[in-house]
Amino acid sequence: MVEIKKIIISSFIIMCVSIVLGKVLNNWVLSIKICGSIALVCFGLAGTLNGSSIGKTRFRSASSIDKKDDKVVRSKITNFAMVIGLSNTILAVTIFFLIK
């Protein structure tokens, strides 16, 4: 439960920084670019760590030699990246529709 709170707080801080930069510079497109870039990086990281970018046999052979601790860490990082990416995507889309 503590880990989920850390992820949500981190996501909220990143989104607040993006909103503040957009408001201070009066450039909401910059906020969309920041949120979108963060989301793309996070989704790419999650996809790479999840094994989505490689074939099934390669992933099976790579995961068979991994230790249990490595799998847990990789899973935590993947979940963190997905939550950050999803929240930033939602914010970018929301800002986009509000300024149009």
A tleap script that builds the chain and sets N, CA, C and O, in Angstrom:
source leaprc.protein.ff14SB
mol = sequence {
  NMET VAL GLU ILE LYS LYS ILE ILE ILE SER
  SER PHE ILE ILE MET CYS VAL SER ILE VAL
  LEU GLY LYS VAL LEU ASN ASN TRP VAL LEU
  SER ILE LYS ILE CYS GLY SER ILE ALA LEU
  VAL CYS PHE GLY LEU ALA GLY THR LEU ASN
  GLY SER SER ILE GLY LYS THR ARG PHE ARG
  SER ALA SER SER ILE ASP LYS LYS ASP ASP
  LYS VAL VAL ARG SER LYS ILE THR ASN PHE
  ALA MET VAL ILE GLY LEU SER ASN THR ILE
  LEU ALA VAL THR ILE PHE PHE LEU ILE CLYS
}
set mol.1.N position { 0.825 -1.200 0.000 }
set mol.1.CA position { 0.000 0.000 0.000 }
set mol.1.C position { 0.865 1.259 0.000 }
set mol.1.O position { 0.525 2.254 -0.639 }
set mol.2.N position { 1.975 1.207 0.714 }
set mol.2.CA position { 2.865 2.366 0.768 }
set mol.2.C position { 3.445 2.653 -0.600 }
set mol.2.O position { 3.612 3.810 -0.985 }
set mol.3.N position { 3.754 1.585 -1.337 }
set mol.3.CA position { 4.333 1.753 -2.668 }
set mol.3.C position { 3.361 2.458 -3.610 }
set mol.3.O position { 3.772 3.293 -4.415 }
set mol.4.N position { 2.087 2.128 -3.515 }
set mol.4.CA position { 1.081 2.760 -4.369 }
set mol.4.C position { 0.999 4.248 -4.058 }
set mol.4.O position { 0.862 5.064 -4.968 }
set mol.5.N position { 1.081 4.602 -2.792 }
set mol.5.CA position { 1.048 6.018 -2.413 }
set mol.5.C position { 2.245 6.762 -2.985 }
set mol.5.O position { 2.104 7.895 -3.445 }
set mol.6.N position { 3.416 6.146 -2.963 }
set mol.6.CA position { 4.612 6.782 -3.521 }
set mol.6.C position { 4.460 7.008 -5.021 }
set mol.6.O position { 4.847 8.056 -5.539 }
set mol.7.N position { 3.900 6.028 -5.711 }
set mol.7.CA position { 3.709 6.152 -7.157 }
set mol.7.C position { 2.738 7.284 -7.469 }
set mol.7.O position { 2.991 8.101 -8.355 }
set mol.8.N position { 1.639 7.329 -6.746 }
set mol.8.CA position { 0.631 8.368 -6.991 }
set mol.8.C position { 1.178 9.749 -6.648 }
set mol.8.O position { 0.917 10.708 -7.375 }
set mol.9.N position { 1.920 9.869 -5.573 }
set mol.9.CA position { 2.505 11.164 -5.204 }
set mol.9.C position { 3.528 11.603 -6.249 }
set mol.9.O position { 3.570 12.775 -6.624 }
set mol.10.N position { 4.350 10.668 -6.719 }
set mol.10.CA position { 5.337 11.007 -7.761 }
set mol.10.C position { 4.646 11.470 -9.034 }
set mol.10.O position { 5.061 12.449 -9.655 }
set mol.11.N position { 3.603 10.771 -9.414 }
set mol.11.CA position { 2.845 11.146 -10.606 }
set mol.11.C position { 2.215 12.524 -10.440 }
set mol.11.O position { 2.241 13.338 -11.363 }
set mol.12.N position { 1.656 12.782 -9.280 }
set mol.12.CA position { 1.033 14.075 -9.004 }
set mol.12.C position { 2.054 15.207 -9.059 }
set mol.12.O position { 1.751 16.279 -9.582 }
set mol.13.N position { 3.242 14.993 -8.537 }
set mol.13.CA position { 4.294 16.024 -8.553 }
set mol.13.C position { 4.707 16.331 -9.996 }
set mol.13.O position { 4.859 17.495 -10.367 }
set mol.14.N position { 4.886 15.289 -10.800 }
set mol.14.CA position { 5.267 15.498 -12.201 }
set mol.14.C position { 4.183 16.272 -12.945 }
set mol.14.O position { 4.483 17.176 -13.724 }
set mol.15.N position { 2.936 15.918 -12.705 }
set mol.15.CA position { 1.839 16.610 -13.374 }
set mol.15.C position { 1.735 18.059 -12.912 }
set mol.15.O position { 1.464 18.946 -13.721 }
set mol.16.N position { 1.949 18.310 -11.618 }
set mol.16.CA position { 1.893 19.690 -11.107 }
set mol.16.C position { 2.988 20.555 -11.706 }
set mol.16.O position { 2.750 21.714 -12.045 }
set mol.17.N position { 4.181 20.000 -11.839 }
set mol.17.CA position { 5.287 20.755 -12.448 }
set mol.17.C position { 4.933 21.120 -13.886 }
set mol.17.O position { 5.190 22.241 -14.326 }
set mol.18.N position { 4.353 20.188 -14.610 }
set mol.18.CA position { 3.954 20.453 -15.993 }
set mol.18.C position { 2.882 21.539 -16.068 }
set mol.18.O position { 2.956 22.427 -16.918 }
set mol.19.N position { 1.903 21.472 -15.196 }
set mol.19.CA position { 0.835 22.473 -15.185 }
set mol.19.C position { 1.378 23.845 -14.796 }
set mol.19.O position { 1.004 24.851 -15.398 }
set mol.20.N position { 2.251 23.893 -13.801 }
set mol.20.CA position { 2.821 25.170 -13.367 }
set mol.20.C position { 3.653 25.787 -14.482 }
set mol.20.O position { 3.570 26.992 -14.719 }
set mol.21.N position { 4.461 24.971 -15.175 }
set mol.21.CA position { 5.249 25.503 -16.293 }
set mol.21.C position { 4.348 26.049 -17.400 }
set mol.21.O position { 4.626 27.102 -17.974 }
set mol.22.N position { 3.280 25.335 -17.690 }
set mol.22.CA position { 2.342 25.809 -18.713 }
set mol.22.C position { 1.676 27.105 -18.311 }
set mol.22.O position { 1.477 27.988 -19.146 }
set mol.23.N position { 1.330 27.228 -17.046 }
set mol.23.CA position { 0.657 28.436 -16.565 }
set mol.23.C position { 1.617 29.620 -16.499 }
set mol.23.O position { 1.273 30.724 -16.923 }
set mol.24.N position { 2.812 29.397 -15.974 }
set mol.24.CA position { 3.789 30.489 -15.827 }
set mol.24.C position { 4.240 31.003 -17.191 }
set mol.24.O position { 4.332 32.212 -17.403 }
set mol.25.N position { 4.516 30.097 -18.101 }
set mol.25.CA position { 4.982 30.508 -19.422 }
set mol.25.C position { 3.831 30.809 -20.375 }
set mol.25.O position { 4.055 31.220 -21.514 }
set mol.26.N position { 2.610 30.608 -19.917 }
set mol.26.CA position { 1.404 30.811 -20.718 }
set mol.26.C position { 1.503 30.056 -22.048 }
set mol.26.O position { 1.153 30.570 -23.110 }
set mol.27.N position { 1.992 28.824 -21.945 }
set mol.27.CA position { 2.185 27.979 -23.118 }
set mol.27.C position { 1.707 26.571 -22.767 }
set mol.27.O position { 2.479 25.741 -22.287 }
set mol.28.N position { 0.421 26.317 -23.016 }
set mol.28.CA position { -0.148 25.030 -22.646 }
set mol.28.C position { 0.322 23.918 -23.562 }
set mol.28.O position { 0.270 22.746 -23.189 }
set mol.29.N position { 0.779 24.265 -24.752 }
set mol.29.CA position { 1.316 23.254 -25.656 }
set mol.29.C position { 2.586 22.656 -25.057 }
set mol.29.O position { 2.867 21.473 -25.249 }
set mol.30.N position { 3.352 23.470 -24.335 }
set mol.30.CA position { 4.538 22.979 -23.651 }
set mol.30.C position { 4.156 21.937 -22.602 }
set mol.30.O position { 4.836 20.921 -22.455 }
set mol.31.N position { 3.077 22.188 -21.881 }
set mol.31.CA position { 2.614 21.210 -20.892 }
set mol.31.C position { 2.217 19.898 -21.558 }
set mol.31.O position { 2.505 18.818 -21.044 }
set mol.32.N position { 1.553 20.005 -22.707 }
set mol.32.CA position { 1.168 18.793 -23.431 }
set mol.32.C position { 2.408 18.036 -23.897 }
set mol.32.O position { 2.458 16.808 -23.817 }
set mol.33.N position { 3.400 18.766 -24.378 }
set mol.33.CA position { 4.635 18.123 -24.837 }
set mol.33.C position { 5.379 17.452 -23.688 }
set mol.33.O position { 5.900 16.348 -23.845 }
set mol.34.N position { 5.429 18.112 -22.541 }
set mol.34.CA position { 6.112 17.534 -21.378 }
set mol.34.C position { 5.401 16.263 -20.932 }
set mol.34.O position { 6.032 15.222 -20.745 }
set mol.35.N position { 4.088 16.352 -20.764 }
set mol.35.CA position { 3.322 15.179 -20.323 }
set mol.35.C position { 3.394 14.049 -21.351 }
set mol.35.O position { 3.552 12.884 -20.987 }
set mol.36.N position { 3.281 14.392 -22.612 }
set mol.36.CA position { 3.347 13.381 -23.665 }
set mol.36.C position { 4.707 12.713 -23.742 }
set mol.36.O position { 4.797 11.500 -23.931 }
set mol.37.N position { 5.763 13.497 -23.596 }
set mol.37.CA position { 7.117 12.932 -23.635 }
set mol.37.C position { 7.360 11.999 -22.460 }
set mol.37.O position { 7.915 10.912 -22.621 }
set mol.38.N position { 6.943 12.430 -21.289 }
set mol.38.CA position { 7.100 11.584 -20.103 }
set mol.38.C position { 6.309 10.293 -20.276 }
set mol.38.O position { 6.789 9.215 -19.926 }
set mol.39.N position { 5.105 10.401 -20.812 }
set mol.39.CA position { 4.273 9.215 -21.023 }
set mol.39.C position { 4.924 8.255 -22.020 }
set mol.39.O position { 4.939 7.045 -21.793 }
set mol.40.N position { 5.457 8.783 -23.114 }
set mol.40.CA position { 6.103 7.918 -24.106 }
set mol.40.C position { 7.322 7.209 -23.527 }
set mol.40.O position { 7.523 6.019 -23.769 }
set mol.41.N position { 8.126 7.928 -22.772 }
set mol.41.CA position { 9.306 7.326 -22.157 }
set mol.41.C position { 8.886 6.238 -21.167 }
set mol.41.O position { 9.469 5.154 -21.141 }
set mol.42.N position { 7.882 6.532 -20.364 }
set mol.42.CA position { 7.421 5.557 -19.369 }
set mol.42.C position { 6.832 4.317 -20.030 }
set mol.42.O position { 7.095 3.196 -19.593 }
set mol.43.N position { 6.028 4.511 -21.089 }
set mol.43.CA position { 5.457 3.358 -21.781 }
set mol.43.C position { 6.557 2.541 -22.475 }
set mol.43.O position { 6.491 1.312 -22.505 }
set mol.44.N position { 7.550 3.213 -23.021 }
set mol.44.CA position { 8.673 2.495 -23.635 }
set mol.44.C position { 9.457 1.694 -22.614 }
set mol.44.O position { 9.835 0.550 -22.870 }
set mol.45.N position { 9.702 2.294 -21.455 }
set mol.45.CA position { 10.410 1.597 -20.386 }
set mol.45.C position { 9.614 0.400 -19.891 }
set mol.45.O position { 10.162 -0.685 -19.697 }
set mol.46.N position { 8.323 0.602 -19.689 }
set mol.46.CA position { 7.469 -0.495 -19.214 }
set mol.46.C position { 7.403 -1.619 -20.245 }
set mol.46.O position { 7.450 -2.795 -19.887 }
set mol.47.N position { 7.296 -1.263 -21.508 }
set mol.47.CA position { 7.260 -2.282 -22.550 }
set mol.47.C position { 8.552 -3.068 -22.645 }
set mol.47.O position { 8.536 -4.279 -22.866 }
set mol.48.N position { 9.656 -2.387 -22.480 }
set mol.48.CA position { 10.947 -3.062 -22.537 }
set mol.48.C position { 11.130 -3.999 -21.346 }
set mol.48.O position { 11.555 -5.143 -21.508 }
set mol.49.N position { 10.809 -3.513 -20.164 }
set mol.49.CA position { 10.977 -4.345 -18.978 }
set mol.49.C position { 9.958 -5.478 -18.907 }
set mol.49.O position { 10.226 -6.525 -18.317 }
set mol.50.N position { 8.806 -5.270 -19.501 }
set mol.50.CA position { 7.760 -6.278 -19.490 }
set mol.50.C position { 8.026 -7.393 -20.500 }
set mol.50.O position { 7.460 -8.480 -20.392 }
set mol.51.N position { 8.875 -7.125 -21.465 }
set mol.51.CA position { 9.177 -8.120 -22.483 }
set mol.51.C position { 8.287 -8.008 -23.698 }
set mol.51.O position { 8.263 -8.920 -24.524 }
set mol.52.N position { 7.561 -6.931 -23.830 }
set mol.52.CA position { 6.656 -6.760 -24.961 }
set mol.52.C position { 7.398 -6.524 -26.265 }
set mol.52.O position { 6.851 -6.771 -27.340 }
set mol.53.N position { 8.624 -6.054 -26.187 }
set mol.53.CA position { 9.344 -5.695 -27.397 }
set mol.53.C position { 10.192 -6.835 -27.959 }
set mol.53.O position { 10.859 -6.661 -28.979 }
set mol.54.N position { 10.173 -8.002 -27.305 }
set mol.54.CA position { 10.944 -9.132 -27.808 }
set mol.54.C position { 10.007 -10.321 -28.014 }
set mol.54.O position { 8.869 -10.314 -27.544 }
set mol.55.N position { 10.481 -11.311 -28.700 }
set mol.55.CA position { 9.667 -12.495 -28.993 }
set mol.55.C position { 9.421 -13.359 -27.761 }
set mol.55.O position { 10.061 -13.194 -26.723 }
set mol.56.N position { 8.474 -14.286 -27.907 }
set mol.56.CA position { 8.097 -15.151 -26.783 }
set mol.56.C position { 9.240 -16.058 -26.350 }
set mol.56.O position { 9.501 -16.207 -25.156 }
set mol.57.N position { 9.918 -16.659 -27.311 }
set mol.57.CA position { 10.984 -17.587 -26.938 }
set mol.57.C position { 12.153 -16.864 -26.293 }
set mol.57.O position { 12.750 -17.362 -25.340 }
set mol.58.N position { 12.471 -15.711 -26.806 }
set mol.58.CA position { 13.567 -14.952 -26.207 }
set mol.58.C position { 13.201 -14.517 -24.790 }
set mol.58.O position { 14.039 -14.561 -23.889 }
set mol.59.N position { 11.946 -14.093 -24.593 }
set mol.59.CA position { 11.506 -13.668 -23.262 }
set mol.59.C position { 11.492 -14.856 -22.300 }
set mol.59.O position { 11.902 -14.724 -21.147 }
set mol.60.N position { 11.021 -16.014 -22.770 }
set mol.60.CA position { 11.000 -17.200 -21.907 }
set mol.60.C position { 12.406 -17.600 -21.505 }
set mol.60.O position { 12.651 -17.934 -20.346 }
set mol.61.N position { 13.332 -17.570 -22.454 }
set mol.61.CA position { 14.702 -17.969 -22.121 }
set mol.61.C position { 15.365 -16.952 -21.209 }
set mol.61.O position { 16.153 -17.319 -20.337 }
set mol.62.N position { 15.052 -15.672 -21.401 }
set mol.62.CA position { 15.637 -14.642 -20.539 }
set mol.62.C position { 15.025 -14.687 -19.145 }
set mol.62.O position { 15.723 -14.475 -18.153 }
set mol.63.N position { 13.728 -14.960 -19.062 }
set mol.63.CA position { 13.081 -14.972 -17.756 }
set mol.63.C position { 13.389 -16.241 -16.979 }
set mol.63.O position { 13.261 -16.257 -15.755 }
set mol.64.N position { 13.793 -17.307 -17.666 }
set mol.64.CA position { 14.103 -18.545 -16.946 }
set mol.64.C position { 15.406 -18.437 -16.164 }
set mol.64.O position { 15.592 -19.152 -15.179 }
set mol.65.N position { 16.307 -17.559 -16.584 }
set mol.65.CA position { 17.569 -17.417 -15.862 }
set mol.65.C position { 17.552 -16.263 -14.865 }
set mol.65.O position { 18.516 -16.070 -14.125 }
set mol.66.N position { 16.458 -15.492 -14.840 }
set mol.66.CA position { 16.343 -14.395 -13.888 }
set mol.66.C position { 16.061 -14.929 -12.498 }
set mol.66.O position { 15.413 -15.962 -12.325 }
set mol.67.N position { 16.560 -14.206 -11.518 }
set mol.67.CA position { 16.270 -14.545 -10.130 }
set mol.67.C position { 14.907 -13.977 -9.758 }
set mol.67.O position { 14.390 -13.084 -10.429 }
set mol.68.N position { 14.341 -14.497 -8.698 }
set mol.68.CA position { 13.022 -14.051 -8.259 }
set mol.68.C position { 13.058 -12.577 -7.864 }
set mol.68.O position { 12.113 -11.837 -8.140 }
set mol.69.N position { 14.138 -12.151 -7.222 }
set mol.69.CA position { 14.265 -10.745 -6.813 }
set mol.69.C position { 14.295 -9.818 -8.030 }
set mol.69.O position { 13.725 -8.727 -8.009 }
set mol.70.N position { 14.968 -10.269 -9.087 }
set mol.70.CA position { 15.020 -9.461 -10.307 }
set mol.70.C position { 13.646 -9.303 -10.930 }
set mol.70.O position { 13.305 -8.231 -11.429 }
set mol.71.N position { 12.858 -10.364 -10.903 }
set mol.71.CA position { 11.511 -10.304 -11.462 }
set mol.71.C position { 10.629 -9.357 -10.658 }
set mol.71.O position { 9.813 -8.630 -11.225 }
set mol.72.N position { 10.792 -9.365 -9.337 }
set mol.72.CA position { 9.995 -8.482 -8.480 }
set mol.72.C position { 10.364 -7.027 -8.739 }
set mol.72.O position { 9.481 -6.176 -8.844 }
set mol.73.N position { 11.638 -6.736 -8.842 }
set mol.73.CA position { 12.091 -5.363 -9.100 }
set mol.73.C position { 11.615 -4.906 -10.470 }
set mol.73.O position { 11.141 -3.781 -10.624 }
set mol.74.N position { 11.740 -5.782 -11.469 }
set mol.74.CA position { 11.299 -5.434 -12.818 }
set mol.74.C position { 9.794 -5.178 -12.852 }
set mol.74.O position { 9.327 -4.278 -13.550 }
set mol.75.N position { 9.045 -5.967 -12.101 }
set mol.75.CA position { 7.600 -5.783 -12.038 }
set mol.75.C position { 7.235 -4.462 -11.357 }
set mol.75.O position { 6.316 -3.774 -11.800 }
set mol.76.N position { 7.939 -4.107 -10.296 }
set mol.76.CA position { 7.670 -2.842 -9.603 }
set mol.76.C position { 7.973 -1.642 -10.497 }
set mol.76.O position { 7.211 -0.676 -10.534 }
set mol.77.N position { 9.080 -1.712 -11.209 }
set mol.77.CA position { 9.446 -0.610 -12.102 }
set mol.77.C position { 8.437 -0.505 -13.241 }
set mol.77.O position { 8.061 0.597 -13.642 }
set mol.78.N position { 8.001 -1.647 -13.759 }
set mol.78.CA position { 7.003 -1.644 -14.826 }
set mol.78.C position { 5.700 -1.015 -14.351 }
set mol.78.O position { 5.119 -0.186 -15.052 }
set mol.79.N position { 5.242 -1.399 -13.174 }
set mol.79.CA position { 4.009 -0.821 -12.626 }
set mol.79.C position { 4.147 0.671 -12.393 }
set mol.79.O position { 3.225 1.430 -12.694 }
set mol.80.N position { 5.289 1.109 -11.858 }
set mol.80.CA position { 5.548 2.520 -11.622 }
set mol.80.C position { 5.490 3.289 -12.933 }
set mol.80.O position { 4.846 4.335 -13.021 }
set mol.81.N position { 6.168 2.766 -13.954 }
set mol.81.CA position { 6.213 3.450 -15.243 }
set mol.81.C position { 4.834 3.500 -15.892 }
set mol.81.O position { 4.483 4.504 -16.512 }
set mol.82.N position { 4.059 2.451 -15.764 }
set mol.82.CA position { 2.724 2.434 -16.362 }
set mol.82.C position { 1.794 3.452 -15.700 }
set mol.82.O position { 1.034 4.134 -16.386 }
set mol.83.N position { 1.851 3.556 -14.382 }
set mol.83.CA position { 0.990 4.518 -13.688 }
set mol.83.C position { 1.394 5.943 -14.036 }
set mol.83.O position { 0.532 6.781 -14.304 }
set mol.84.N position { 2.678 6.227 -14.037 }
set mol.84.CA position { 3.159 7.564 -14.396 }
set mol.84.C position { 2.771 7.880 -15.843 }
set mol.84.O position { 2.282 8.973 -16.131 }
set mol.85.N position { 2.988 6.932 -16.745 }
set mol.85.CA position { 2.655 7.144 -18.150 }
set mol.85.C position { 1.170 7.343 -18.379 }
set mol.85.O position { 0.774 8.212 -19.156 }
set mol.86.N position { 0.350 6.555 -17.717 }
set mol.86.CA position { -1.087 6.672 -17.893 }
set mol.86.C position { -1.618 7.996 -17.357 }
set mol.86.O position { -2.444 8.644 -18.000 }
set mol.87.N position { -1.149 8.394 -16.188 }
set mol.87.CA position { -1.636 9.655 -15.619 }
set mol.87.C position { -1.186 10.848 -16.454 }
set mol.87.O position { -1.939 11.808 -16.613 }
set mol.88.N position { 0.020 10.801 -16.982 }
set mol.88.CA position { 0.487 11.898 -17.824 }
set mol.88.C position { -0.231 11.924 -19.166 }
set mol.88.O position { -0.455 12.997 -19.725 }
set mol.89.N position { -0.592 10.763 -19.687 }
set mol.89.CA position { -1.375 10.715 -20.914 }
set mol.89.C position { -2.747 11.327 -20.700 }
set mol.89.O position { -3.223 12.103 -21.528 }
set mol.90.N position { -3.377 10.981 -19.597 }
set mol.90.CA position { -4.695 11.539 -19.282 }
set mol.90.C position { -4.611 13.053 -19.128 }
set mol.90.O position { -5.484 13.773 -19.613 }
set mol.91.N position { -3.575 13.540 -18.460 }
set mol.91.CA position { -3.420 14.989 -18.292 }
set mol.91.C position { -3.182 15.675 -19.632 }
set mol.91.O position { -3.768 16.724 -19.897 }
set mol.92.N position { -2.339 15.107 -20.474 }
set mol.92.CA position { -2.056 15.713 -21.779 }
set mol.92.C position { -3.318 15.790 -22.633 }
set mol.92.O position { -3.571 16.807 -23.279 }
set mol.93.N position { -4.108 14.722 -22.640 }
set mol.93.CA position { -5.343 14.718 -23.415 }
set mol.93.C position { -6.341 15.720 -22.842 }
set mol.93.O position { -7.030 16.412 -23.592 }
set mol.94.N position { -6.419 15.798 -21.528 }
set mol.94.CA position { -7.331 16.752 -20.889 }
set mol.94.C position { -6.952 18.185 -21.228 }
set mol.94.O position { -7.819 18.987 -21.575 }
set mol.95.N position { -5.677 18.518 -21.133 }
set mol.95.CA position { -5.222 19.876 -21.468 }
set mol.95.C position { -5.491 20.160 -22.939 }
set mol.95.O position { -5.913 21.261 -23.295 }
set mol.96.N position { -5.251 19.173 -23.793 }
set mol.96.CA position { -5.464 19.351 -25.221 }
set mol.96.C position { -6.925 19.720 -25.503 }
set mol.96.O position { -7.205 20.653 -26.256 }
set mol.97.N position { -7.849 18.975 -24.886 }
set mol.97.CA position { -9.262 19.265 -25.137 }
set mol.97.C position { -9.725 20.566 -24.481 }
set mol.97.O position { -10.662 21.202 -24.965 }
set mol.98.N position { -9.079 20.964 -23.390 }
set mol.98.CA position { -9.463 22.229 -22.744 }
set mol.98.C position { -9.008 23.458 -23.516 }
set mol.98.O position { -9.676 24.492 -23.491 }
set mol.99.N position { -7.863 23.350 -24.209 }
set mol.99.CA position { -7.380 24.524 -24.940 }
set mol.99.C position { -7.966 24.616 -26.347 }
set mol.99.O position { -7.862 25.659 -26.991 }
set mol.100.N position { -8.575 23.543 -26.825 }
set mol.100.CA position { -9.161 23.578 -28.167 }
set mol.100.C position { -10.558 24.091 -28.130 }
set mol.100.O position { -11.208 24.189 -29.171 }
savepdb mol mol.pdb
quit
